[in-house]
């Protein structure tokens, strides 16, 4: 299970679609050799700052997952200071 901060659920689904997935059931994204179940999770609160988060559970062929997660890493990188 991966916890991903600062990426809304709708955007994660868009990223996965860009990487070849289709939504086969609510919040279940299926690609070539892999599947991801994504869901909203409780936001993290640090004082007055609230950061949204989602959870993603990936399964499938190791090679396909490795390729997917590398590409997803680049899509979810955030700049800032």
N, C-alpha and C positions, 0 to 999 in steps of 0.2 A: 504494500500500500504506500503510495506516495502522497505527501501533503504538499500542495502547491499554494503559495501565498500570492495575493495581488492579481490573480487572473480570475475574472468572473467565469462562471459555468458556461455561459453562452459563448464566450470567447474561446475557451478551451475546446468546446465542440467545434467551433469554426477552424481552429488549428488542426484538430484531428481530421476533419473533412478535407482540409488542404493537403493532409498527408495520406489521403486515400480512403478514409473511413466513410461508412454510411451509418446512420442511426437505425439500428435494427429493432430496438425497443427503447422505451423512455430511458434516456441517459446511458444507453449501451451502444458503444461505437465499435464497429467491426471493420477491420482492414484486412489486407492480404497477409494471413498467417498470424494475426493478433486480434485481441479484443480489449477494450477498455471500458470499465464501468466508472462513470464520473458522478459525483454528487456534491452538493453544497455542504459545507461544514460550518460550525459556529465560528464567527469571526474572532480574531485575537484582539484583545483590548489592552492597550498600553497607555494608561492615563486617559487623555481625551482622544487619542489616536485609535482608530478602528481599522483593522486590515482584514479584508475578506479572505477566505481560503476555501479550497475545494479539496476533495480526496479523489484520487484516481487509482484504480486497481487494474493492473495490466496483466494479461495472460497470453500465452501463445508460444510460437516457435522462438527459440532463443536468438537466432540470427535476425529474424524479423523484428523482435523486440529491441534488440541492440540498435539496429538501424533507426527504428522509430524513435527511441528515446534520445538518440543523438540529434536527430532533426528537431524533435520537440524541444530539446534543451535550447537550441538557437532561437526558436520562436518565442520562448518564454523568458529569455534574458531581458533584464530591464536596466536601463541606464539611470543615472541619478547620483545624488550625492548625499 
